[in-house]
Amino acid sequence: MGMKGKIALGAVVGVVVIGVVSANAGANGNGSASGTHSSTSAQHGSGGKKAQAAEKKAAGKKKAAFAGDGDFQVGSDVKPGTYRTTGNTDGMCYWERARDAKGETDSILANDNVSGTSYVTVKATDKLFKSNGCKDWEAVDVRAKGTPAATMAGDGGMFGVGTDIAPGTYRSTGNTDGSCYWERTKDADHSLHSIIANNNVTGTAVVTISASDGYFKTTGCGDWRKTA
């Protein structure tokens, strides 16, 4: 589809909310033998540390699953699974899950314009995944454990609960123009059924993110800090 349109993602009671489209040593009586042993151990230790550092560096540099620009056929170009794009700073990243390649509005299963990070689950029943202006996508192991933080950027996009951020109550202040949008979701399908709760906020926002939530999305908000 040519235009980067926006579809309604959900609602809260009394307020229609439009979704934003938008990580030794031991004692030894023989001094000579002890010295030799220590030297050997040091060499092995140094080599081990270097190997660990190299392994850590390799693990930190994840291989892209597919590019941030293009149309990808599900099953051949893109395998079903959950993917992530990060570092999108200009809001021009657009992705789309489609039921076919007709390019019509009815073809769209889900879509979004992204600032920061986005997670998307591509299903085996999807036919096409479109990505335009995004950073490269990487595959995500949804069972992996992370080191969850207690703060998050207000325009950071999506955060995995229990991996990127810890569950709890968060507070965002200084939202003056109503452009702050937050969303608690149970998965990365981006369907209406994915949304647990959402809202557009002016002023201070307070949200409790449950351990059972899948992701928390935030766009256009002041930075969030865990208070409880």
C-alpha positions as CSV (number, residue, x, y, z in Angstrom):
1,M,0.0,0.0,0.0
2,G,1.4,3.4,-1.0
3,M,0.2,5.4,2.0
4,K,1.4,4.7,5.5
5,G,-2.1,4.6,7.0
6,K,-3.2,4.1,10.5
7,I,-5.6,1.5,11.8
8,A,-7.4,1.7,15.1
9,L,-5.6,-0.6,17.6
10,G,-8.1,-0.6,20.4
11,A,-10.1,1.3,23.0
12,V,-10.3,1.9,26.7
13,V,-13.5,2.5,28.5
14,G,-15.0,5.8,27.5
15,V,-12.0,6.8,25.4
16,V,-11.3,5.6,21.9
17,V,-7.6,5.2,21.6
18,I,-5.9,5.1,18.2
19,G,-2.6,3.2,18.1
20,V,0.3,5.2,16.9
21,V,1.2,4.4,13.3
22,S,3.2,5.2,12.9
23,A,19.1,-7.0,26.1
24,N,43.8,-20.6,42.4
25,A,46.4,-21.5,43.4
26,G,47.5,-24.2,45.9
27,A,50.6,-24.6,48.1
28,N,53.5,-26.6,46.8
29,G,56.8,-27.6,48.5
30,N,58.8,-27.4,45.2
31,G,59.1,-23.8,44.4
32,S,60.2,-24.4,40.8
33,A,57.3,-26.7,40.0
34,S,54.9,-24.3,41.7
35,G,56.2,-21.5,39.6
36,T,55.9,-23.4,36.4
37,H,52.3,-24.5,37.3
38,S,51.3,-20.9,38.0
39,S,52.7,-19.7,34.8
40,T,50.8,-22.3,32.8
41,S,47.6,-21.5,34.7
42,A,48.0,-17.9,33.9
43,Q,48.4,-18.6,30.2
44,H,45.4,-20.8,30.2
45,G,43.4,-18.2,32.2
46,S,44.4,-15.5,29.8
47,G,43.4,-17.6,26.8
48,G,40.2,-18.6,28.5
49,K,39.3,-14.9,29.1
50,K,40.1,-14.0,25.5
51,A,37.9,-16.8,24.3
52,Q,35.1,-15.8,26.5
53,A,35.4,-12.2,25.4
54,A,35.4,-13.2,21.8
55,E,32.4,-15.5,22.4
56,K,30.5,-12.7,24.2
57,K,31.3,-10.2,21.4
58,A,30.1,-12.7,18.8
59,A,26.9,-13.3,20.8
60,G,26.3,-9.6,21.2
61,K,26.5,-9.1,17.4
62,K,23.3,-10.7,16.2
63,K,22.9,-11.7,12.6
64,A,20.1,-9.9,10.8
65,A,17.2,-12.2,9.8
66,F,16.2,-9.9,6.9
67,A,16.6,-6.3,5.8
68,G,14.6,-3.3,7.0
69,D,13.4,-2.5,3.5
70,G,11.5,-4.8,1.2
71,D,8.6,-7.2,0.7
72,F,9.2,-10.7,2.1
73,Q,7.2,-13.8,1.4
74,V,6.4,-15.8,4.5
75,G,7.7,-19.3,4.4
76,S,10.5,-18.6,1.8
77,D,12.0,-15.1,2.5
78,V,10.8,-15.0,6.1
79,K,10.1,-17.9,8.5
80,P,7.2,-17.7,10.9
81,G,8.4,-16.4,14.3
82,T,9.0,-13.2,16.4
83,Y,11.3,-10.5,15.1
84,R,12.7,-7.2,16.4
85,T,13.9,-4.0,14.8
86,T,15.7,-1.4,17.0
87,G,17.3,2.0,16.7
88,N,14.5,3.6,14.6
89,T,14.9,7.3,15.5
90,D,12.9,9.2,12.9
91,G,9.5,7.5,13.0
92,M,9.8,6.6,9.4
93,C,10.0,2.8,10.0
94,Y,6.8,1.1,8.7
95,W,6.0,-2.6,8.7
96,E,3.0,-4.6,7.7
97,R,1.7,-8.1,8.0
98,A,-0.5,-9.0,5.0
99,R,-2.8,-11.9,4.1
100,D,-1.9,-11.6,0.4
101,A,0.2,-9.5,-2.0
102,K,-2.7,-7.5,-3.5
103,G,-1.6,-4.4,-1.7
104,E,-5.2,-3.5,-0.8
105,T,-6.4,-2.2,2.5
106,D,-8.2,-5.5,3.1
107,S,-4.9,-7.3,2.7
108,I,-3.5,-5.8,5.9
109,L,-3.6,-8.0,9.0
110,A,-1.6,-5.5,11.2
111,N,0.8,-2.6,10.7
112,D,2.6,0.2,12.5
113,N,4.9,3.2,12.2
114,V,7.8,2.7,14.6
115,S,9.9,4.9,16.9
116,G,12.6,3.0,18.8
117,T,12.0,-0.7,18.9
118,S,9.2,-2.9,17.5
119,Y,8.6,-6.6,18.0
120,V,6.4,-8.4,15.5
121,T,5.2,-12.1,15.4
122,V,4.9,-13.3,11.8
123,K,2.5,-16.2,11.6
124,A,2.6,-19.2,9.3
125,T,-0.8,-18.1,7.9
126,D,0.6,-14.7,6.8
127,K,1.5,-14.4,3.2
128,L,3.6,-11.3,3.1
129,F,5.7,-9.1,5.5
130,K,6.5,-5.6,4.3
131,S,9.1,-3.3,5.9
132,N,10.0,0.2,4.8
133,G,12.6,2.6,6.3
134,C,13.4,0.2,9.3
135,K,16.6,-1.0,10.7
136,D,17.3,-4.7,9.9
137,W,15.2,-7.2,11.7
138,E,16.6,-9.9,14.0
139,A,15.0,-13.2,15.2
140,V,14.0,-13.2,18.8
141,D,13.8,-16.2,21.2
142,V,10.7,-15.4,23.1
143,R,11.8,-17.9,25.9
144,A,15.1,-16.2,26.5
145,K,15.7,-14.5,29.8
146,G,17.1,-11.0,30.0
147,T,18.2,-8.4,32.6
148,P,15.1,-6.3,32.9
149,A,15.5,-2.6,33.6
150,A,13.4,-0.4,35.9
151,T,13.3,2.6,33.4
152,M,12.4,3.0,29.8
153,A,12.5,5.8,27.2
154,G,9.1,7.3,26.7
155,D,9.5,7.1,22.9
156,G,11.3,3.8,23.0
157,G,8.6,1.7,21.3
158,M,8.1,-1.8,22.5
159,F,9.7,-3.5,25.6
160,G,9.5,-7.2,26.4
161,V,8.2,-7.7,29.9
162,G,10.6,-9.8,32.0
163,T,13.4,-9.4,29.4
164,D,13.7,-5.7,28.6
165,I,11.8,-4.3,31.6
166,A,10.6,-5.6,34.9
167,P,7.0,-5.8,35.8
168,G,5.7,-3.3,38.3
169,T,4.1,0.2,38.4
170,Y,5.7,2.9,36.2
171,R,5.2,6.6,36.1
172,S,5.7,9.1,33.2
173,T,5.5,12.9,33.8
174,G,5.5,16.0,31.7
175,N,3.1,14.8,29.0
176,T,1.7,18.2,27.9
177,D,0.1,17.7,24.4
178,G,-1.8,14.5,24.6
179,S,0.6,12.7,22.2
180,C,1.7,10.2,24.9
181,Y,0.4,6.8,24.0
182,W,1.0,3.6,26.0
183,E,-0.2,0.0,25.5
184,R,0.0,-3.2,27.5
185,T,-0.2,-6.3,25.2
186,K,-0.2,-10.0,25.7
187,D,1.8,-10.7,22.5
188,A,3.4,-9.2,19.4
189,D,0.6,-10.0,16.9
190,H,-0.6,-6.3,17.0
191,S,-4.2,-7.3,16.6
192,L,-7.1,-5.9,18.6
193,H,-7.1,-9.1,20.6
194,S,-3.5,-8.5,21.6
195,I,-4.3,-5.3,23.6
196,I,-4.8,-5.7,27.3
197,A,-5.1,-2.0,28.0
198,N,-4.1,1.3,26.4
199,N,-4.5,5.1,26.7
200,N,-3.5,8.5,25.4
201,V,-2.2,10.7,28.2
202,T,-2.0,14.4,29.0
203,G,0.0,15.2,32.2
204,T,1.2,12.3,34.4
205,A,0.7,8.7,33.5
206,V,0.8,5.8,35.9
207,V,0.6,2.2,34.7
208,T,1.0,-1.2,36.4
209,I,2.6,-3.7,34.1
210,S,1.9,-7.3,35.1
211,A,4.3,-10.2,34.9
212,S,1.9,-12.0,32.6
213,D,2.0,-9.1,30.1
214,G,4.0,-9.8,26.9
215,Y,5.1,-6.3,25.9
216,F,4.7,-2.7,26.9
217,K,4.5,-0.1,24.1
218,T,5.2,3.6,24.6
219,T,5.3,6.4,22.1
220,G,5.6,10.2,22.5
221,C,5.7,10.0,26.3
222,G,8.1,11.3,29.0
223,D,10.5,8.7,30.2
224,W,9.1,6.0,32.5
225,R,10.5,5.1,35.9
226,K,9.4,2.1,38.1
227,T,7.9,3.3,41.4
228,A,6.7,0.0,42.9
